[in-house]
Amino acid sequence: MLTNICPKLPMRNKNMTREFYIDKLNFSVLGDYDQYLIVARDNIEIHFFEFKELDPLENYGQIYIRTDNIDSLYQTLLDNKIKVHPSGCLENKPWGQKEFALLDPDNNLLTFGQSI
């Protein structure tokens, strides 16, 4: 039986990744190891592996995070001056989701969505 999924994304600098997810997105550190970082918020966790040679412009890492209060989450991020992806503003999508997206420091795309 499958019970959960924890995406693994590349990071160039663990301190930079930790700061972004902890200070800006309100995650907490679940695990901090030599070249590995695990952050969590509510019922999700995201794992990061060190990839110092990562070229952010060539990074296609992305995850989809479901939420049950997207309007509040979106407004909180705007209030905290978090940049939303230029083509990822909050909007209703034809596939029945209300979504927005942002990029982390390594250009990993985080899309947040809620069923309409």
C-alpha positions as CSV (number, residue, x, y, z in Angstrom):
1,M,0.0,0.0,0.0
2,L,1.3,3.4,-0.9
3,T,0.9,6.0,1.9
4,N,2.8,9.2,0.9
5,I,5.1,10.8,-1.6
6,C,8.1,13.0,-0.8
7,P,9.6,14.8,-3.8
8,K,13.3,15.2,-4.0
9,L,14.6,18.4,-5.6
10,P,18.2,19.6,-6.3
11,M,19.8,22.4,-4.4
12,R,23.1,24.2,-4.9
13,N,23.5,25.6,-1.4
14,K,21.8,24.1,1.6
15,N,21.9,27.4,3.6
16,M,20.2,29.3,0.8
17,T,17.5,26.6,0.4
18,R,16.9,26.3,4.1
19,E,16.5,30.1,4.4
20,F,14.0,30.3,1.6
21,Y,11.8,27.4,2.8
22,I,12.0,28.2,6.5
23,D,12.0,32.0,6.5
24,K,9.9,32.8,3.5
25,L,7.5,29.8,3.1
26,N,7.1,28.8,6.8
27,F,8.4,25.3,6.5
28,S,10.4,23.7,9.4
29,V,13.5,21.6,9.2
30,L,12.7,17.9,9.6
31,G,16.2,16.7,8.8
32,D,19.6,18.3,8.1
33,Y,22.4,16.1,6.9
34,D,25.7,16.5,5.2
35,Q,24.4,17.0,1.6
36,Y,20.7,16.5,2.3
37,L,17.9,18.6,3.7
38,I,14.3,17.7,4.6
39,V,11.7,20.4,5.2
40,A,8.1,20.0,6.3
41,R,4.9,22.0,6.6
42,D,1.5,20.7,7.6
43,N,1.2,17.2,6.0
44,I,4.0,17.5,3.4
45,E,7.7,17.2,3.3
46,I,10.2,18.0,0.6
47,H,13.7,16.5,0.3
48,F,16.6,18.2,-1.2
49,F,19.9,16.7,-2.4
50,E,23.1,18.7,-3.0
51,F,23.9,19.4,-6.6
52,K,26.5,22.1,-6.6
53,E,27.0,22.1,-10.4
54,L,23.3,22.7,-11.0
55,D,22.6,25.4,-13.6
56,P,19.3,27.0,-12.4
57,L,18.5,28.0,-15.9
58,E,18.6,24.3,-16.9
59,N,16.7,23.0,-13.9
60,Y,13.3,21.5,-14.6
61,G,12.5,20.3,-11.0
62,Q,8.9,20.9,-10.1
63,I,6.3,19.8,-7.7
64,Y,2.5,20.3,-7.3
65,I,1.3,21.0,-3.8
66,R,-2.4,20.8,-3.0
67,T,-3.9,23.1,-0.4
68,D,-7.4,23.7,1.1
69,N,-7.1,27.5,1.4
70,I,-5.3,28.8,-1.7
71,D,-6.6,32.3,-1.5
72,S,-5.2,32.8,2.1
73,L,-1.9,31.1,1.2
74,Y,-1.5,33.3,-1.9
75,Q,-2.2,36.5,0.0
76,T,0.2,35.6,2.8
77,L,3.0,35.0,0.2
78,L,2.2,38.4,-1.4
79,D,2.1,40.1,2.0
80,N,5.6,38.6,2.7
81,K,6.9,39.9,-0.6
82,I,7.4,36.4,-2.1
83,K,7.7,36.7,-5.9
84,V,5.1,34.7,-7.8
85,H,6.2,33.2,-11.1
86,P,5.6,35.8,-13.9
87,S,3.2,33.4,-15.6
88,G,2.0,31.8,-12.4
89,C,-0.5,34.3,-10.8
90,L,-3.5,32.9,-9.0
91,E,-6.1,31.8,-11.5
92,N,-8.7,29.2,-12.3
93,K,-7.4,26.6,-14.7
94,P,-9.5,24.6,-17.2
95,W,-8.6,21.3,-15.4
96,G,-10.6,22.3,-12.4
97,Q,-7.9,23.8,-10.2
98,K,-7.2,27.2,-8.8
99,E,-3.4,27.6,-9.0
100,F,-0.4,29.8,-8.6
101,A,3.3,29.1,-8.9
102,L,6.7,30.3,-7.7
103,L,10.4,29.5,-8.2
104,D,12.8,28.7,-5.4
105,P,16.4,29.9,-5.5
106,D,17.4,26.9,-7.7
107,N,14.5,27.4,-10.1
108,N,12.5,24.5,-8.8
109,L,8.9,25.3,-9.7
110,L,6.4,25.0,-6.9
111,T,2.8,25.0,-8.1
112,F,0.1,25.3,-5.4
113,G,-3.4,24.2,-6.3
114,Q,-6.9,23.7,-4.9
115,S,-9.8,22.0,-6.5
116,I,-12.5,24.5,-7.7
